[in-house]
Amino acid sequence: MPPTGENDPELLYTRWGRSAAHRNTLVTVNEFVALHGPTPLTSVIGFHPWRLFPDAMHILHLAVIPDAVVAIFLQYTDDESIFSGSKRDDRLENLWQLYRSWCEEGNVSERAQRKLFSTAILKNNHYVEISQKVMNATACRYMVFFLAVLGEMVLQKLGPQASNFHYWIAGVCWAFASMERIMLQGGRFLTQPQCECFYNDYLVMRGGYNHLAQRALSLQLPRWHCRPKLHQWEHAVLDYLPRNPRYCSNFLGEDFVRRAKTLALQSHANWMSRHVLLRYVLQFCLAWRE
């Protein structure tokens, strides 16, 4: 279960879940109006100061999950207990072959690049940021399911030698895959059973992730990066369900900001905002039509 009480000032949001103390500081609509005054915006039905929905793509597929990918790949290739090879690059080559075979069997076209499975990318002396050119958001979505298969395979291979540490990794991978599957299979609003399963998956993921991050910190290993987007994902789970996070993602418009800026430069100052807003409506809002 999530820990309760105040946060550790030395770490970021070590208290999490519904009972975390910081959740008492969330701003309600009445508090927002009392502080800023009523406006036409606050009179709109459905207005809420938390109405800016979390973008699952930027939170998970471009940040949190890539951090987990780096940590897992490094952990599984630290020695020859899982993959054979005298050097880490040799063990990463075997991991790459496994990943490529998995993609070919599943006809997965969006894949991470080969260079991800090399020490040119996977450094062991600092936190690694994976470029979208190496693994984009769609490839990361498929990678989640590969990690679930990989975690189970490692447990089977190690057998009785598997420690709690290996089960934590497998649990995190399984939870990521389960949440992804619910988002893909669910409609715009998740059902009550789906919401309960999604919340439980989050508890498994976050609990295992925190254990792994604390272990890495005690060993002075730059792995399992606890970035603020972990906390943002908690809000997506606790505060925005049953809304399906997939429908608030930006998969089809990763380059919208760039295109909007280009359009703004080409527009007359009197009409710039209208042109950009029209482009936004056409590109995104039509996708929500019934």
Helices and strands as residue ranges (DSSP letters): G 21-25, H 29-36, H 56-56, I 57-64, H 65-76, H 88-105, G 114-117, H 137-158, G 159-161, H 164-185, H 192-218, H 228-238, G 245-248, G 251-253, H 256-266, H 272-284, G 285-288
